[in-house]
Amino acid sequence: MEKKIAVLIPCYNEELTVAKTVRDFKTVLPEAVIYVYDNNSTDKTAELAKEAGAVVRKETHQGKGNVVRTMFREIDADAYVLVDGDDTYPAEEVQKLLEPVLEGNADMVIGDRLSNGTYYSENKRAFHEFGNNLVRDLINRLFHGSIKDIMTGYRVFSRRFVKCMPVRSEGFQIETEMTVFSLIMRLNVVELPITYRDRPEGSFSKLNTYKDGWKVLVTLFDLYKNYRPFYFFFLIFVLLLIIGIPLAVAGHSFAGAILILSAVVLLAAGIVLDSIKNQTLQILEEVLNNYELNNK
């Protein structure tokens, strides 16, 4: 049977580029359904996307994560292409990204902009290279991964990934969350290099380097607490002991005792939360396995 392919394009004020993005994907994937989810645009994004042949829907909760959550819930397909509507990602390279998912060899395929250097040569925004590298290195170290491009907006997903991932992010943290989920659940991830081109003149990124960068780091901190609670609280336990024991020895017995007691309580909390986390992941693992069995 022919596999159903959905191209998912979240958009906010992309009237300069959305029509070309839709037409490009319709050309290379004529069998796919192109969905544009308009996220409260104040320009002609929705109108131009519809004229170009997309199925246009609206998501009123602001933020890319909110849009992706609704897309994953509402759209039924065998393979999902998620791409930004800013004409920075090449539609002509989508076939190679789709292949591992359609053949059942990957749950997520990442369009890697960084390995071939095109992102760094095209992107002119300050500190983006530093931010990308920081988030990538933290995720790979904290969650034992080897992902090259964490923040890319060009990905392909299996149906199992889309229907089983609990999306919690509201904004641009969604790429971080999807990557961590794939690592925690030991899903099959494939990275393939793609060409990146900067936005055309007059088109502006909605990502704020500092504000959204901070939100990504906070989300990463939260994900580590949720997925690695024992290590998270153990680090705080050690820190409080390092401060509390010298205070107690130096004669500040009350302050030292409070810190040491707090350290012990937090360590106990970490042990309990780690047990709950393991049970939760076991349930999610069963959901993933059952989903795969029921959809073969």
C-alpha positions in Angstrom: 0.0 0.0 0.0 1.2 3.5 -0.7 2.4 5.3 2.4 0.7 8.4 3.5 3.0 11.4 3.8 2.2 14.6 5.6 4.3 17.8 5.4 3.8 19.9 8.5 4.7 23.6 8.2 4.1 25.8 11.4 3.9 29.4 10.4 3.8 32.8 12.0 4.0 35.9 9.7 5.8 34.1 6.8 3.9 35.7 3.8 7.2 36.3 2.0 8.2 32.6 1.9 5.3 30.3 2.7 3.9 30.1 -0.8 7.3 29.1 -2.3 7.8 26.6 0.6 4.4 24.9 -0.2 5.0 24.9 -3.9 8.5 23.4 -3.6 7.2 20.5 -1.5 4.2 19.9 -3.7 6.6 19.6 -6.6 8.9 17.0 -5.0 6.2 15.2 -3.0 3.0 15.4 -5.2 1.6 12.4 -3.3 1.9 14.2 0.1 -0.7 16.4 1.9 0.9 19.8 2.8 -0.4 21.3 6.1 0.2 24.9 7.1 -0.8 25.7 10.6 -1.1 29.5 11.0 -0.1 30.6 14.5 -2.0 34.0 14.8 -0.3 35.6 11.8 -1.1 39.3 11.2 -0.1 39.2 7.5 -1.3 37.1 4.5 0.4 33.8 5.5 -2.8 31.8 5.7 -4.2 33.2 2.4 -1.1 32.7 0.4 -0.5 29.2 1.8 -4.0 28.2 0.7 -3.6 29.7 -2.7 -0.4 27.6 -3.1 -2.3 24.4 -2.4 -1.8 23.8 1.3 -4.4 22.6 3.8 -4.5 25.6 6.1 -5.5 25.2 9.8 -5.2 27.6 12.7 -3.5 27.2 16.1 -4.4 30.0 18.5 -2.0 29.1 21.3 1.2 31.0 20.5 4.4 29.2 20.1 6.0 26.5 17.9 5.7 23.8 20.5 1.9 24.4 20.8 1.6 24.2 17.0 3.6 21.0 16.8 1.5 19.4 19.6 -1.7 20.1 17.7 -0.2 18.9 14.4 0.8 15.6 16.0 -2.6 15.1 17.6 -4.7 16.0 14.5 -2.9 14.6 11.5 -2.8 11.0 10.5 0.0 9.7 8.3 2.7 7.1 8.0 5.6 9.6 7.7 5.7 13.2 8.8 7.9 15.9 7.4 8.3 18.8 9.8 9.8 21.9 8.2 9.8 25.7 8.8 7.9 27.9 6.4 10.8 30.4 5.9 12.3 28.8 2.8 15.6 28.0 4.5 15.4 24.2 4.0 15.6 22.5 0.6 12.5 20.6 -0.4 14.6 18.7 -3.1 16.5 16.9 -0.3 13.3 15.5 1.4 13.4 12.1 -0.3 16.6 11.1 1.4 15.2 12.2 4.7 12.0 10.2 4.2 13.7 7.0 3.1 14.8 5.7 6.5 11.4 6.3 8.0 9.4 4.8 5.1 11.7 1.7 5.2 11.1 1.3 8.9 14.8 2.0 9.9 14.2 5.2 11.8 11.8 6.9 14.1 13.3 10.3 13.6 15.5 11.6 10.8 17.4 14.8 11.5 18.3 17.2 8.7 21.8 18.2 9.8 22.7 21.7 8.8 26.0 21.9 10.6 28.2 19.1 9.4 28.7 20.5 5.9 29.2 24.0 7.2 26.3 25.6 5.2 24.5 26.9 8.3 27.5 28.7 9.7 28.3 30.2 6.2 24.7 31.4 5.6 23.4 32.4 9.0 24.5 35.9 10.1 22.8 36.1 13.5 25.2 36.7 16.4 25.8 33.9 19.0 23.7 31.3 17.2 26.8 29.2 16.6 27.7 29.4 20.3 24.1 28.6 21.4 23.8 25.6 19.0 27.1 24.2 20.2 26.2 24.7 23.9 22.8 23.0 23.7 24.2 20.2 21.6 27.1 19.5 23.9 24.9 19.6 27.1 22.3 17.2 25.6 24.9 14.8 24.4 26.7 14.8 27.7 23.7 14.7 30.0 21.7 12.1 27.9 24.6 10.1 26.4 23.9 11.1 22.8 26.0 11.9 19.7 23.6 14.2 17.9 25.3 16.8 15.6 22.4 19.2 15.0 20.0 19.6 17.9 18.1 22.8 16.8 17.4 22.0 13.1 13.8 22.7 12.0 13.9 20.0 9.3 13.0 16.5 10.5 11.0 13.4 9.4 9.2 11.2 11.9 7.6 7.9 12.0 3.9 7.5 13.0 5.0 5.8 16.2 7.1 8.8 17.3 4.4 11.3 16.5 1.6 9.5 18.3 3.6 8.5 21.4 5.7 11.5 22.2 4.2 13.7 25.0 4.8 17.3 23.8 5.1 19.7 26.7 7.0 22.6 25.2 5.2 25.7 24.1 7.9 27.4 22.0 11.2 26.9 20.3 12.2 24.4 23.0 10.4 21.7 21.0 13.5 20.6 19.1 15.3 20.1 22.3 12.4 18.1 23.8 12.1 15.9 20.7 15.8 15.1 20.7 15.9 14.2 24.4 12.8 12.0 24.1 14.4 10.0 21.3 17.6 9.5 23.4 15.7 8.6 26.6 13.5 6.1 24.8 16.4 4.7 22.7 14.5 5.3 19.5 16.2 4.9 16.1 17.6 8.3 15.1 19.4 9.0 11.7 21.2 12.2 10.9 21.7 13.2 7.2 23.5 16.4 6.1 21.4 19.0 4.3 22.0 22.3 2.6 20.9 25.4 4.5 20.2 28.8 3.1 19.5 32.0 5.0 16.2 33.7 4.9 15.5 36.0 1.9 15.8 39.7 2.3 12.8 41.2 4.2 12.1 37.9 6.1 12.8 37.9 9.8 13.3 35.0 12.3 10.8 34.8 15.1 13.5 33.3 17.4 15.0 35.7 19.9 18.6 34.6 20.5 18.7 35.5 24.2 15.1 35.0 25.4 14.5 31.8 23.5 18.0 30.5 24.2 17.4 30.9 27.9 14.1 29.1 27.6 15.8 26.2 25.9 18.4 26.0 28.7 15.6 26.0 31.3 13.8 23.3 29.4 16.9 21.2 29.2 17.4 21.7 33.0 13.8 20.6 33.6 14.1 17.5 31.3 17.3 16.4 33.1 15.4 16.7 36.5 12.5 14.7 35.1 14.5 12.0 33.3 17.5 11.8 35.5 16.1 12.7 39.0 18.6 10.7 41.0 21.7 12.3 39.4 20.0 15.7 39.6 19.3 15.5 43.3 22.6 13.7 44.0 24.5 16.7 42.7 22.6 19.1 45.0 23.1 16.6 47.8 26.9 16.7 47.3 26.9 20.5 47.0 24.9 21.0 50.2 27.3 18.6 52.1 30.3 20.5 50.8 28.9 23.7 52.2 27.2 22.2 55.3 29.9 20.1 56.8 32.6 22.8 57.0 30.0 25.2 58.5 29.2 22.6 61.2 32.9 22.0 61.9 33.6 25.7 62.1 31.0 26.1 64.9 28.0 27.2 62.9 26.2 24.0 64.0 22.7 25.1 63.3 23.3 26.3 59.7 25.4 23.3 59.0 22.8 20.9 60.4 20.1 22.5 58.3 22.1 22.1 55.1 23.1 18.5 55.9 19.5 17.6 56.8 18.3 19.2 53.6 20.9 17.3 51.6 19.7 14.0 53.1 16.1 14.8 52.3 16.9 15.8 48.7 18.9 12.6 48.2 15.9 10.6 49.5 13.6 12.5 47.1 15.9 11.7 44.3 15.8 8.0 45.0 12.0 8.0 45.2 11.6 10.1 42.1 14.0 7.9 40.2 11.9 4.8 41.0 8.8 6.7 39.8 10.6 7.7 36.6 11.6 4.1 35.9 8.1 2.9 36.3 6.8 5.7 34.0 9.4 5.0 31.3 8.5 1.3 31.5 4.9 2.1 30.8 5.9 4.4 28.0 8.1 1.7 26.6 5.2 -0.7 26.6 3.0 1.9 24.8 5.7 2.3 22.1 6.0 -1.5 21.7 2.3 -2.1 21.6 1.8 0.7 19.1 4.4 -0.8 16.8 2.7 -4.3 17.1 -0.8 -2.9 16.5 0.2 -1.0 13.5 2.2 -3.6 11.6 
